[in-house]
């Protein structure tokens, strides 16, 4: 007499469903048979029987380096091996041997992850009709990538060498693509998300003159010398005739200080007292003669970028 050890009969008495067979078809050879058996609550022998029923081989869901190069539209498998050596693409040893060594195989999950991280390494125009080509195109729609020359107008600069300098300094997140033959040191590749992050926290100084002034002010403070922060002007109000002490930044000249004073305190009614301070105003970017100019709020002057 036998007793049941569980509330339900053994799993082997259940027939294989279409969902279970589809799971075996997608994962056989990619993960171990024990993992498939544990997820389906079947035995390892049952998984082998399901694979035999579907006429599957362990290498059916795997790519060799040559097969992957063909799917990605690449001339040879050396490029794929170069990605493996750099640590960009993960692989494992396959069931087949090439000489004394086992061949390298790649599963579709790791290849898809690799293409989402570095989609610029392949050209979808040369790829055959395949799911991986759809992955690359979808990545371009989600977060496109540019060269330094293409990214220059997006960053507001004219020369691509300026963008290269940003990448070299670490201001702009970018990655160098390999040259022909798998050698490193190719052109920079920049994602649109990196450009947006750069513009959100722009590390560039507003102008060379401002950067020089800030560096000079810092140097004077370090050596114990004083630096000029403001200048006091005596301006006669054209409306009431009163002489007013106007405190302005040092780079603001007399005529500019008077013009700014009239704009702030003599616009309609005289709102000044015996002394007043010229407040800052927002930075306004204007165009003059095809050049980009920036008018700084603390100076009232116009400077070239």
Secondary structure, DSSP 4 states (H G I P E B T S, - for coil): ----SSSS--GGGSPPPHHHHHHHHHHBTTB-HHHHHHHHT--HHHHHHHHHHTT--TTTTEEEHHHHHHHTT-S-THHHHHHHHHTSS--EEEEEEETTEEEEEEEHHHHHHHHHH-GGGS-TTTS-SSHHHHHHHHHHHHS-EE-HHHHHHHHT-S-HHHHHHHHHHTSS--EEPP-TTS-S---EEEEHHHHHHHHHT--S-S-HHHHHHHHHHHHHHHTT------EEEEEE-TTT--EEEEEE-TTS-HHHHHHHHHHHH-SSS----SEEE------EEEEETTEEEEE-TTT--EEE-
